[in-house]
Amino acid sequence: MVESVGFEGIAVNVWLVWMVPFIGAALIPVLAKKSKRFANISAVGFAIISALFAATLIPLVTAGSEIHSQIRFWIQIIMNKK
């Protein structure tokens, strides 16, 4: 039996992995008004933050637990279509 992790605790990082780059992309034009260099540093910073959130999920994957029970459902649907 596979342990399922809901949206509490570290599992919220699943959402942050893809939300942080979108938030960064929305903020870059605003930050660019301050300075071009600051905007460039911020863009790299948002990417690094997203990568760190993704890295925090590695223990969940290696432990064999699911991030959310619906993920397995959607993967099964995608795999059955092929």
PyMOL CGO cylinders between C-alpha atoms (Angstrom):
from pymol import cmd
from pymol.cgo import CYLINDER

trace = [
    CYLINDER, 0.00, 0.00, 0.00, 1.31, 3.44, -0.95, 0.3, 1, 1, 1, 1, 1, 1,
    CYLINDER, 1.31, 3.44, -0.95, 1.10, 6.25, 1.57, 0.3, 1, 1, 1, 1, 1, 1,
    CYLINDER, 1.10, 6.25, 1.57, -0.75, 9.28, 0.28, 0.3, 1, 1, 1, 1, 1, 1,
    CYLINDER, -0.75, 9.28, 0.28, 0.24, 12.79, 1.26, 0.3, 1, 1, 1, 1, 1, 1,
    CYLINDER, 0.24, 12.79, 1.26, -2.47, 15.43, 0.94, 0.3, 1, 1, 1, 1, 1, 1,
    CYLINDER, -2.47, 15.43, 0.94, -1.95, 19.17, 0.57, 0.3, 1, 1, 1, 1, 1, 1,
    CYLINDER, -1.95, 19.17, 0.57, -0.71, 19.73, 4.10, 0.3, 1, 1, 1, 1, 1, 1,
    CYLINDER, -0.71, 19.73, 4.10, 2.89, 20.44, 5.00, 0.3, 1, 1, 1, 1, 1, 1,
    CYLINDER, 2.89, 20.44, 5.00, 5.54, 19.91, 2.37, 0.3, 1, 1, 1, 1, 1, 1,
    CYLINDER, 5.54, 19.91, 2.37, 3.03, 18.83, -0.27, 0.3, 1, 1, 1, 1, 1, 1,
    CYLINDER, 3.03, 18.83, -0.27, 2.06, 22.47, -0.81, 0.3, 1, 1, 1, 1, 1, 1,
    CYLINDER, 2.06, 22.47, -0.81, 5.45, 22.69, -2.55, 0.3, 1, 1, 1, 1, 1, 1,
    CYLINDER, 5.45, 22.69, -2.55, 3.92, 20.79, -5.45, 0.3, 1, 1, 1, 1, 1, 1,
    CYLINDER, 3.92, 20.79, -5.45, 1.87, 23.87, -6.19, 0.3, 1, 1, 1, 1, 1, 1,
    CYLINDER, 1.87, 23.87, -6.19, 4.69, 26.28, -5.49, 0.3, 1, 1, 1, 1, 1, 1,
    CYLINDER, 4.69, 26.28, -5.49, 7.02, 24.53, -7.95, 0.3, 1, 1, 1, 1, 1, 1,
    CYLINDER, 7.02, 24.53, -7.95, 4.95, 25.75, -10.88, 0.3, 1, 1, 1, 1, 1, 1,
    CYLINDER, 4.95, 25.75, -10.88, 3.35, 28.84, -9.32, 0.3, 1, 1, 1, 1, 1, 1,
    CYLINDER, 3.35, 28.84, -9.32, 6.58, 30.64, -8.35, 0.3, 1, 1, 1, 1, 1, 1,
    CYLINDER, 6.58, 30.64, -8.35, 7.80, 31.01, -11.97, 0.3, 1, 1, 1, 1, 1, 1,
    CYLINDER, 7.80, 31.01, -11.97, 4.41, 32.40, -13.02, 0.3, 1, 1, 1, 1, 1, 1,
    CYLINDER, 4.41, 32.40, -13.02, 4.41, 34.85, -10.11, 0.3, 1, 1, 1, 1, 1, 1,
    CYLINDER, 4.41, 34.85, -10.11, 7.97, 35.81, -11.04, 0.3, 1, 1, 1, 1, 1, 1,
    CYLINDER, 7.97, 35.81, -11.04, 7.02, 36.34, -14.67, 0.3, 1, 1, 1, 1, 1, 1,
    CYLINDER, 7.02, 36.34, -14.67, 4.19, 38.63, -13.59, 0.3, 1, 1, 1, 1, 1, 1,
    CYLINDER, 4.19, 38.63, -13.59, 6.45, 40.62, -11.26, 0.3, 1, 1, 1, 1, 1, 1,
    CYLINDER, 6.45, 40.62, -11.26, 9.48, 41.00, -13.55, 0.3, 1, 1, 1, 1, 1, 1,
    CYLINDER, 9.48, 41.00, -13.55, 8.03, 43.97, -15.52, 0.3, 1, 1, 1, 1, 1, 1,
    CYLINDER, 8.03, 43.97, -15.52, 7.27, 45.76, -12.25, 0.3, 1, 1, 1, 1, 1, 1,
    CYLINDER, 7.27, 45.76, -12.25, 10.74, 45.00, -10.90, 0.3, 1, 1, 1, 1, 1, 1,
    CYLINDER, 10.74, 45.00, -10.90, 12.33, 46.11, -14.18, 0.3, 1, 1, 1, 1, 1, 1,
    CYLINDER, 12.33, 46.11, -14.18, 11.09, 49.64, -13.51, 0.3, 1, 1, 1, 1, 1, 1,
    CYLINDER, 11.09, 49.64, -13.51, 13.51, 49.80, -10.60, 0.3, 1, 1, 1, 1, 1, 1,
    CYLINDER, 13.51, 49.80, -10.60, 16.49, 48.61, -12.63, 0.3, 1, 1, 1, 1, 1, 1,
    CYLINDER, 16.49, 48.61, -12.63, 17.29, 46.16, -15.41, 0.3, 1, 1, 1, 1, 1, 1,
    CYLINDER, 17.29, 46.16, -15.41, 19.91, 44.43, -13.26, 0.3, 1, 1, 1, 1, 1, 1,
    CYLINDER, 19.91, 44.43, -13.26, 17.43, 43.95, -10.40, 0.3, 1, 1, 1, 1, 1, 1,
    CYLINDER, 17.43, 43.95, -10.40, 14.93, 42.40, -12.82, 0.3, 1, 1, 1, 1, 1, 1,
    CYLINDER, 14.93, 42.40, -12.82, 17.56, 39.98, -14.13, 0.3, 1, 1, 1, 1, 1, 1,
    CYLINDER, 17.56, 39.98, -14.13, 18.61, 38.94, -10.64, 0.3, 1, 1, 1, 1, 1, 1,
    CYLINDER, 18.61, 38.94, -10.64, 14.95, 38.51, -9.63, 0.3, 1, 1, 1, 1, 1, 1,
    CYLINDER, 14.95, 38.51, -9.63, 14.25, 36.29, -12.65, 0.3, 1, 1, 1, 1, 1, 1,
    CYLINDER, 14.25, 36.29, -12.65, 17.10, 33.98, -11.69, 0.3, 1, 1, 1, 1, 1, 1,
    CYLINDER, 17.10, 33.98, -11.69, 15.99, 34.12, -8.06, 0.3, 1, 1, 1, 1, 1, 1,
    CYLINDER, 15.99, 34.12, -8.06, 12.46, 32.98, -8.87, 0.3, 1, 1, 1, 1, 1, 1,
    CYLINDER, 12.46, 32.98, -8.87, 13.87, 30.06, -10.89, 0.3, 1, 1, 1, 1, 1, 1,
    CYLINDER, 13.87, 30.06, -10.89, 16.16, 29.05, -8.02, 0.3, 1, 1, 1, 1, 1, 1,
    CYLINDER, 16.16, 29.05, -8.02, 13.28, 29.24, -5.53, 0.3, 1, 1, 1, 1, 1, 1,
    CYLINDER, 13.28, 29.24, -5.53, 11.19, 27.00, -7.77, 0.3, 1, 1, 1, 1, 1, 1,
    CYLINDER, 11.19, 27.00, -7.77, 14.07, 24.52, -8.07, 0.3, 1, 1, 1, 1, 1, 1,
    CYLINDER, 14.07, 24.52, -8.07, 14.45, 24.46, -4.28, 0.3, 1, 1, 1, 1, 1, 1,
    CYLINDER, 14.45, 24.46, -4.28, 10.75, 23.71, -3.85, 0.3, 1, 1, 1, 1, 1, 1,
    CYLINDER, 10.75, 23.71, -3.85, 11.13, 20.88, -6.37, 0.3, 1, 1, 1, 1, 1, 1,
    CYLINDER, 11.13, 20.88, -6.37, 14.15, 19.54, -4.49, 0.3, 1, 1, 1, 1, 1, 1,
    CYLINDER, 14.15, 19.54, -4.49, 12.16, 19.37, -1.25, 0.3, 1, 1, 1, 1, 1, 1,
    CYLINDER, 12.16, 19.37, -1.25, 9.86, 16.86, -2.95, 0.3, 1, 1, 1, 1, 1, 1,
    CYLINDER, 9.86, 16.86, -2.95, 12.66, 14.37, -3.63, 0.3, 1, 1, 1, 1, 1, 1,
    CYLINDER, 12.66, 14.37, -3.63, 12.29, 12.64, -0.22, 0.3, 1, 1, 1, 1, 1, 1,
    CYLINDER, 12.29, 12.64, -0.22, 8.57, 12.08, -0.91, 0.3, 1, 1, 1, 1, 1, 1,
    CYLINDER, 8.57, 12.08, -0.91, 9.32, 10.51, -4.27, 0.3, 1, 1, 1, 1, 1, 1,
    CYLINDER, 9.32, 10.51, -4.27, 12.12, 8.27, -3.00, 0.3, 1, 1, 1, 1, 1, 1,
    CYLINDER, 12.12, 8.27, -3.00, 9.97, 7.13, -0.06, 0.3, 1, 1, 1, 1, 1, 1,
    CYLINDER, 9.97, 7.13, -0.06, 7.36, 5.84, -2.49, 0.3, 1, 1, 1, 1, 1, 1,
    CYLINDER, 7.36, 5.84, -2.49, 4.56, 8.08, -1.24, 0.3, 1, 1, 1, 1, 1, 1,
    CYLINDER, 4.56, 8.08, -1.24, 2.11, 9.91, -3.44, 0.3, 1, 1, 1, 1, 1, 1,
    CYLINDER, 2.11, 9.91, -3.44, 1.79, 13.66, -3.41, 0.3, 1, 1, 1, 1, 1, 1,
    CYLINDER, 1.79, 13.66, -3.41, -1.95, 13.41, -3.83, 0.3, 1, 1, 1, 1, 1, 1,
    CYLINDER, -1.95, 13.41, -3.83, -4.15, 10.46, -4.67, 0.3, 1, 1, 1, 1, 1, 1,
    CYLINDER, -4.15, 10.46, -4.67, -5.56, 12.18, -7.77, 0.3, 1, 1, 1, 1, 1, 1,
    CYLINDER, -5.56, 12.18, -7.77, -2.14, 12.37, -9.40, 0.3, 1, 1, 1, 1, 1, 1,
    CYLINDER, -2.14, 12.37, -9.40, -2.03, 8.60, -9.80, 0.3, 1, 1, 1, 1, 1, 1,
    CYLINDER, -2.03, 8.60, -9.80, -5.55, 8.71, -11.28, 0.3, 1, 1, 1, 1, 1, 1,
    CYLINDER, -5.55, 8.71, -11.28, -4.50, 11.27, -13.93, 0.3, 1, 1, 1, 1, 1, 1,
    CYLINDER, -4.50, 11.27, -13.93, -1.31, 9.40, -14.77, 0.3, 1, 1, 1, 1, 1, 1,
    CYLINDER, -1.31, 9.40, -14.77, -3.36, 6.23, -15.30, 0.3, 1, 1, 1, 1, 1, 1,
    CYLINDER, -3.36, 6.23, -15.30, -5.72, 8.10, -17.62, 0.3, 1, 1, 1, 1, 1, 1,
    CYLINDER, -5.72, 8.10, -17.62, -2.81, 9.50, -19.65, 0.3, 1, 1, 1, 1, 1, 1,
    CYLINDER, -2.81, 9.50, -19.65, -1.05, 6.14, -19.86, 0.3, 1, 1, 1, 1, 1, 1,
    CYLINDER, -1.05, 6.14, -19.86, -4.22, 4.34, -20.99, 0.3, 1, 1, 1, 1, 1, 1,
    CYLINDER, -4.22, 4.34, -20.99, -4.72, 6.79, -23.87, 0.3, 1, 1, 1, 1, 1, 1,
    CYLINDER, -4.72, 6.79, -23.87, -1.39, 5.82, -25.42, 0.3, 1, 1, 1, 1, 1, 1,
]
cmd.load_cgo(trace, "trace")
